[in-house]
Amino acid sequence: MTEIVWNDASEAEWRDVLSSCGRSAVEQCWGYGEASAANRFVVNRGLIVDDNERPLGLVQAFTKRFVGFATVTQIIRGPLWVGEAPPLEAQRPILAHLRQRFTKGRLHFVYWLPELLDEPESHTAMRGVRLRRVMTGYASAWVDLNQSTADLEAGLSGPWRNQLRRAEKEKLSIGVTSGGQDLEALMTRHDKNRKRRRFGGPNGRFIRALIDGTTDRQDALVVTARRARQPIAGVLMLRHGLSATYYAGWTTDDGRTAHAHNALLWRAMTTLQKAGVRWLDVGGLDTTNAAGIARFKLGLGGTVFTLAGSYL
């Protein structure tokens, strides 16, 4: 019999189980929970264990009280499972437990994006715990870093590879850090882009809290391109277990002309690869509102996936 042990894991234990989950989501890492707590969410961390208390998976949930007595709990891309996820029928007791734990009372709601693929069986499982889909699924792609650099390069699309070659001829200076001034510059640009383009997602303050919320400073990978010592583009990768996510980026007109992002992503992927990261989540694909960015990310040669959607 499986059960969830709540709020008993240390950061080290959480990180170990997350690594065992393989392709993991950044929203289930320890630092994301710490950043949510700094944003006045109550964070509940649960380890899924068997009869012998061996970890089978984990789930992190974030609860906030809104107007009056209403509370909403968010579960984003969880639960995650060690190794291969069990059949949905075996997951059902855990899914039911999560819904029941966070919907006690008439004004307690759970808003849940489960780490389940957009398949009929997934929708049936979520309806089985009395939740209905309110939003279509999040789409992204996994790039397999657990291969040789030559094979990784061969997997790039032809146009993407050609742009990388042109970027290499620009002789840009590419720097890799884990924070400091490069991170602050990236966050400043990120917040300006969010306001100008009116897109959602975490702001710079949340991202800083996420990075500060983990004991391993190497979980943040900031890659910056410079010309004549002046930064012209940058990207942020966040490591979580054996996976990483392309989390933020910025560029100038000069960086765009020089195809700096191709050079940055390639350096980031090879750096993560050498550090033992096995999978890269490209950070979402929006073919409707950001078709150009989606095409760029698809050029990395990853395997596209779409999750079942958000449930309430």
GUBA-456501 format. One record per residue (C-alpha): residue number from 0; x, y, z. Coordinates in Angstrom, 1 decimal, padded with zeros to 4 digits. Example, Ala and Ser with C-alpha at 12.3 -4.5 7.8 and 13.67 -1.06 7.14 Angstrom:
REM GUBA-456501
> 0, 012.3, -004.5, 007.8
> 1, 013.7, -001.1, 007.1
***
This chain:
REM GUBA-456501
> 0, 000.0, 000.0, 000.0
> 1, 001.3, 003.5, -000.9
> 2, 000.9, 006.6, 001.2
> 3, 002.1, 010.2, 001.3
> 4, 004.3, 011.3, 004.2
> 5, 003.8, 015.1, 004.5
> 6, 006.4, 017.7, 005.4
> 7, 009.0, 015.3, 006.8
> 8, 011.7, 015.4, 004.1
> 9, 014.9, 017.4, 004.3
> 10, 016.1, 019.3, 001.3
> 11, 018.8, 016.6, 000.7
> 12, 016.2, 013.8, 000.8
> 13, 013.9, 015.8, -001.6
> 14, 016.8, 016.3, -004.0
> 15, 017.7, 012.6, -004.0
> 16, 014.1, 011.5, -004.8
> 17, 013.7, 014.2, -007.4
> 18, 016.9, 012.9, -009.1
> 19, 015.4, 009.4, -009.1
> 20, 012.4, 010.7, -010.9
> 21, 014.5, 011.3, -014.0
> 22, 012.6, 013.7, -016.3
> 23, 011.3, 016.1, -013.6
> 24, 009.5, 019.5, -013.5
> 25, 011.2, 022.6, -012.1
> 26, 007.9, 023.3, -010.2
> 27, 008.5, 020.3, -008.1
> 28, 012.0, 021.2, -007.0
> 29, 012.8, 022.4, -003.5
> 30, 013.8, 026.0, -004.6
> 31, 010.4, 026.5, -006.3
> 32, 008.7, 025.6, -003.0
> 33, 010.9, 028.1, -001.1
> 34, 010.1, 030.8, -003.7
> 35, 006.4, 030.1, -003.3
> 36, 006.6, 030.3, 000.5
> 37, 008.3, 033.8, 000.0
> 38, 005.2, 034.7, -002.0
> 39, 002.9, 033.8, 001.0
> 40, 001.9, 030.4, -000.2
> 41, 001.7, 027.6, 002.4
> 42, 004.0, 024.8, 000.9
> 43, 003.2, 021.2, 001.5
> 44, 005.8, 018.6, 000.4
> 45, 004.8, 015.0, 000.3
> 46, 007.0, 011.9, -000.3
> 47, 005.1, 009.0, -001.7
> 48, 006.3, 005.8, 000.0
> 49, 005.5, 002.1, 000.0
> 50, 005.0, -000.2, 003.0
> 51, 008.7, -000.3, 003.7
> 52, 008.9, 003.5, 003.5
> 53, 010.9, 003.4, 000.3
> 54, 010.3, 006.5, -001.8
> 55, 008.1, 006.0, -004.9
> 56, 007.6, 009.6, -005.8
> 57, 006.9, 013.1, -004.6
> 58, 004.5, 016.0, -004.9
> 59, 004.7, 019.6, -003.9
> 60, 001.5, 021.7, -003.4
> 61, 001.1, 025.5, -002.8
> 62, -001.9, 026.9, -000.9
> 63, -003.0, 030.5, -000.6
> 64, -006.1, 032.1, 001.0
> 65, -007.9, 034.6, -001.1
> 66, -010.9, 036.9, -000.4
> 67, -012.9, 035.8, 002.5
> 68, -012.3, 032.1, 003.5
> 69, -011.6, 030.7, 000.1
> 70, -008.4, 028.8, -000.4
> 71, -006.8, 027.6, -003.6
> 72, -004.1, 024.9, -003.7
> 73, -002.0, 024.6, -006.8
> 74, -000.3, 021.4, -007.9
> 75, 001.9, 022.0, -010.9
> 76, 003.3, 019.1, -012.8
> 77, 003.0, 016.6, -010.0
> 78, 003.1, 014.1, -008.6
> 79, 006.4, 012.8, -010.0
> 80, 007.4, 009.1, -009.8
> 81, 010.7, 007.3, -009.3
> 82, 011.6, 005.5, -012.5
> 83, 008.7, 004.7, -014.7
> 84, 005.3, 006.0, -013.6
> 85, 003.0, 003.3, -012.4
> 86, -000.2, 002.5, -014.3
> 87, -002.9, 005.1, -013.8
> 88, -005.1, 002.6, -011.9
> 89, -002.3, 002.2, -009.4
> 90, -001.9, 006.0, -009.2
> 91, -005.6, 006.5, -008.5
> 92, -005.4, 006.3, -004.6
> 93, -002.7, 008.9, -004.5
> 94, -004.6, 011.2, -006.9
> 95, -007.8, 010.8, -004.8
> 96, -005.8, 011.5, -001.5
> 97, -004.5, 014.7, -003.0
> 98, -007.9, 015.9, -004.1
> 99, -009.4, 015.1, -000.7
> 100, -006.6, 016.6, 001.3
> 101, -006.9, 020.0, -000.4
> 102, -010.6, 020.3, -001.0
> 103, -011.9, 019.9, 002.6
> 104, -014.7, 022.4, 002.9
> 105, -017.0, 024.2, 000.4
> 106, -014.5, 027.0, -000.3
> 107, -011.4, 025.0, -000.7
> 108, -010.3, 024.4, -004.3
> 109, -007.5, 022.6, -006.0
> 110, -006.1, 023.8, -009.3
> 111, -004.1, 021.0, -010.7
> 112, -001.8, 020.5, -013.7
> 113, -000.9, 016.8, -013.3
> 114, 002.2, 015.3, -014.9
> 115, 000.0, 013.1, -017.2
> 116, 000.1, 013.1, -020.9
> 117, -002.9, 014.3, -023.0
> 118, -004.5, 010.9, -023.4
> 119, -008.0, 009.6, -022.8
> 120, -006.8, 007.5, -019.9
> 121, -005.5, 010.6, -018.1
> 122, -008.7, 012.5, -018.5
> 123, -010.6, 009.5, -017.2
> 124, -008.4, 009.3, -014.2
> 125, -008.8, 012.9, -013.3
> 126, -012.6, 012.8, -013.7
> 127, -012.5, 009.7, -011.5
> 128, -011.3, 011.9, -008.6
> 129, -014.1, 014.4, -009.4
> 130, -012.1, 017.1, -011.1
> 131, -012.9, 018.7, -014.4
> 132, -010.6, 020.1, -017.0
> 133, -010.7, 023.9, -017.3
> 134, -007.7, 024.5, -019.5
> 135, -006.0, 022.6, -022.3
> 136, -002.6, 021.0, -021.8
> 137, 000.8, 022.6, -021.4
> 138, 003.1, 021.6, -024.3
> 139, 006.9, 021.5, -024.3
> 140, 009.7, 019.2, -025.5
> 141, 012.4, 017.1, -023.9
> 142, 015.9, 017.2, -025.4
> 143, 017.9, 014.1, -024.6
> 144, 021.3, 015.1, -023.3
> 145, 022.2, 011.5, -022.5
> 146, 024.0, 011.1, -025.8
> 147, 027.2, 012.1, -027.4
> 148, 027.8, 015.7, -028.3
> 149, 028.0, 014.6, -032.0
> 150, 024.6, 013.0, -031.8
> 151, 023.2, 016.0, -030.0
> 152, 024.4, 018.2, -032.8
> 153, 023.1, 015.9, -035.5
> 154, 019.7, 016.1, -033.9
> 155, 019.5, 019.9, -034.5
> 156, 017.4, 021.0, -037.4
> 157, 019.3, 022.1, -040.5
> 158, 018.4, 025.8, -040.2
> 159, 019.1, 025.8, -036.4
> 160, 022.6, 024.3, -037.1
> 161, 023.3, 026.8, -039.8
> 162, 022.5, 029.6, -037.5
> 163, 024.8, 028.1, -034.9
> 164, 027.6, 028.1, -037.5
> 165, 027.0, 031.7, -038.3
> 166, 026.9, 032.6, -034.6
> 167, 030.3, 030.9, -034.2
> 168, 031.8, 033.0, -037.0
> 169, 030.7, 036.2, -035.1
> 170, 033.4, 035.3, -032.5
> 171, 031.2, 036.3, -029.6
> 172, 032.5, 036.0, -026.0
> 173, 030.3, 033.4, -024.2
> 174, 030.4, 033.4, -020.4
> 175, 028.9, 030.8, -018.0
> 176, 028.2, 031.7, -014.4
> 177, 025.8, 030.6, -011.6
> 178, 024.6, 034.1, -010.5
> 179, 026.1, 037.4, -009.7
> 180, 026.0, 040.4, -012.0
> 181, 025.1, 038.3, -015.1
> 182, 022.0, 036.9, -013.3
> 183, 021.0, 040.4, -012.1
> 184, 021.3, 041.8, -015.6
> 185, 019.3, 038.9, -017.0
> 186, 016.5, 039.4, -014.4
> 187, 016.3, 043.1, -015.2
> 188, 015.9, 042.5, -018.9
> 189, 013.4, 039.6, -018.2
> 190, 011.2, 041.9, -016.1
> 191, 011.3, 044.6, -018.8
> 192, 010.3, 042.1, -021.5
> 193, 007.4, 040.8, -019.3
> 194, 006.0, 044.3, -019.0
> 195, 006.5, 045.2, -022.6
> 196, 005.2, 042.0, -024.1
> 197, 002.6, 041.4, -021.4
> 198, 003.4, 037.8, -020.9
> 199, 002.9, 035.8, -017.8
> 200, 005.3, 033.5, -015.9
> 201, 007.5, 034.1, -012.9
> 202, 009.0, 037.6, -012.4
> 203, 012.6, 038.3, -011.5
> 204, 011.9, 038.5, -007.8
> 205, 010.4, 035.0, -007.8
> 206, 013.2, 033.6, -009.9
> 207, 015.8, 035.1, -007.5
> 208, 014.0, 033.5, -004.6
> 209, 013.9, 030.2, -006.4
> 210, 017.7, 030.2, -006.9
> 211, 018.3, 031.5, -003.3
> 212, 016.0, 028.7, -002.0
> 213, 018.4, 025.9, -002.8
> 214, 021.7, 025.1, -001.2
> 215, 023.4, 024.2, -004.5
> 216, 024.3, 027.3, -006.3
> 217, 025.2, 025.3, -009.4
> 218, 021.4, 024.7, -010.0
> 219, 021.4, 028.1, -011.8
> 220, 023.2, 028.3, -015.1
> 221, 023.5, 031.8, -016.6
> 222, 025.0, 032.0, -020.1
> 223, 025.8, 035.4, -021.5
> 224, 027.0, 036.5, -025.0
> 225, 029.1, 039.6, -025.3
> 226, 030.5, 041.7, -028.1
> 227, 033.3, 044.1, -027.3
> 228, 032.6, 043.3, -023.6
> 229, 029.0, 044.5, -023.9
> 230, 026.3, 041.9, -023.2
> 231, 024.0, 041.4, -026.1
> 232, 022.0, 038.3, -025.1
> 233, 021.6, 035.8, -022.2
> 234, 019.7, 032.7, -021.0
> 235, 019.0, 031.1, -017.7
> 236, 018.8, 027.3, -017.2
> 237, 017.6, 025.8, -013.9
> 238, 018.7, 022.4, -012.9
> 239, 016.4, 020.1, -010.9
> 240, 017.6, 016.6, -010.3
> 241, 018.9, 015.0, -013.5
> 242, 016.8, 017.5, -015.6
> 243, 017.0, 021.2, -016.4
> 244, 014.6, 023.8, -017.8
> 245, 015.2, 026.7, -020.2
> 246, 013.7, 029.3, -017.9
> 247, 014.4, 032.8, -019.2
> 248, 016.2, 034.7, -021.9
> 249, 016.8, 038.0, -023.4
> 250, 018.4, 039.5, -026.5
> 251, 019.2, 042.8, -028.3
> 252, 018.9, 043.5, -032.0
> 253, 022.6, 042.9, -032.3
> 254, 022.2, 039.5, -030.5
> 255, 019.3, 038.6, -032.8
> 256, 021.3, 039.5, -035.9
> 257, 024.3, 037.5, -034.7
> 258, 022.1, 034.4, -033.8
> 259, 023.5, 034.7, -030.3
> 260, 020.8, 032.5, -028.8
> 261, 021.9, 029.6, -030.9
> 262, 025.4, 029.9, -029.4
> 263, 024.0, 030.4, -025.9
> 264, 021.7, 027.4, -026.1
> 265, 024.4, 025.2, -027.5
> 266, 026.9, 026.2, -024.8
> 267, 024.2, 025.7, -022.1
> 268, 023.3, 022.2, -023.4
> 269, 026.9, 021.0, -023.6
> 270, 027.7, 022.5, -020.2
> 271, 024.7, 020.7, -018.6
> 272, 025.6, 017.5, -020.4
> 273, 029.1, 017.5, -018.9
> 274, 027.6, 018.2, -015.5
> 275, 025.5, 015.0, -015.7
> 276, 022.1, 016.5, -016.6
> 277, 020.3, 014.0, -018.8
> 278, 017.2, 015.9, -020.0
> 279, 016.4, 019.5, -021.0
> 280, 012.8, 020.8, -020.9
> 281, 012.7, 023.6, -023.5
> 282, 010.4, 025.6, -021.2
> 283, 007.1, 025.5, -023.0
> 284, 005.9, 025.7, -026.6
> 285, 003.2, 028.3, -027.5
> 286, 002.6, 028.0, -031.2
> 287, -000.3, 030.6, -031.1
> 288, 001.1, 033.6, -029.2
> 289, 004.9, 032.9, -029.7
> 290, 005.2, 030.9, -032.8
> 291, 008.7, 032.2, -033.7
> 292, 010.1, 031.2, -030.3
> 293, 008.3, 027.8, -030.5
> 294, 010.0, 027.2, -033.9
> 295, 013.4, 028.1, -032.5
> 296, 012.9, 025.7, -029.6
> 297, 011.7, 022.9, -031.8
> 298, 015.0, 023.3, -033.8
> 299, 016.8, 021.8, -030.8
> 300, 015.4, 018.4, -031.9
> 301, 013.5, 017.5, -028.7
> 302, 010.6, 015.2, -028.3
> 303, 007.3, 017.2, -028.0
> 304, 004.9, 016.3, -025.3
> 305, 001.5, 017.8, -024.3
> 306, 000.1, 017.3, -020.8
> 307, -003.5, 016.5, -020.0
> 308, -004.4, 020.0, -019.0
> 309, -005.4, 021.9, -015.8
> 310, -008.2, 020.6, -013.6
> 311, -010.4, 022.3, -011.0
***
